Amino acid sequence: MGTLVKNELFKLRKKSTTKVMPLIMIGLMILVTVLMSLSGDITDYKDIMSAGSAWLVITLISAAGSILSMEYEYGTIKELFSSKFSRSKILMSKWLAIFIYSVLLNVLMIASTFIIYFIGRATTSKFVFNWSDKMPNMGDITVIENLVKSCAGIFLQTWLLLSVVFLLASVIKKSSLAVTLGIVVYFASSMISGILMSLMVVFKLDWLKYSPFNMLLVNNIGVPHDKLLDFAHLDAVSLISGALIYTVIFLIIGLLFYRRKEV
């Protein structure tokens, strides 16, 4: 199993996108920060991290979609399946490789946020907040506490999306289609969540709050309890639990399809 994970990480390192996409993420974070400062607006950490987090999700969706399907596209799947490793271990090694990549990208995003913030605070008066300050209109939640919870929520939301991408890539052989569908779900999730909220309120369909689309709101666990209940109809613990449960379910379904997939 360890050998398989090392091989998958080696493949990731050799892909040019693995190095280019994180650089684009940092570039977008810097660009947004500079534009916000030049426009005269007060800049907080959410402005710094917003562009980076969106690009991070796209990067991981692309990596997850291609790590499965590229074996078919390059004709290496027969050799892989004829090895001593089972299909289950092969797929799990790909999960672990993407998990390690996702952790590294999240650490890079958080570190970049801190670095950009401190440089901005040293060079301009637009960075007026301290990490120990209370978040405006968010009760007793501090800036650093909100940052940690937001990053944890983004990570959980990302893996819920990645589990869907892994499922799609286990069913179809074209990585481009799996990646495209994953990105569409990501960008359409806020619209779908809004529709679900309307249905819950208008038609009293309270059970919709347990749908996987509603669990994508887990990236908002940093907001106060009352506000979270207003739009998600669930508390932070329920959203976290639901996101984890659906992630495991989608990964298992994808595993079942992958074990029966034709070469």
Secondary structure, DSSP 8 states (H G I E B T S, - for coil): -HHHHHHHHHHHHHSHHHHHHHHHHHHHHHHHHHHHHHTT----HHHHHHHHHHHHHHHHHHHHHHHHHHHHHTT-HHHHHTSSS-HHHHHHHHHHHHHHHHHHHHHHHHHHHHHHHHHHHHH-TT----TTSB-TTSTT-BHHHHHHHHHHHHHHHHHHHHHHHHHHHHH-S-HHHHHHHHHHHHHHHHHHHHHHHHHHHHS--GGGGGSHHHHGGGGGTTS-HHHHHHHHSS-HHHHHHHHHHHHHHHHHHHHHHHHT---
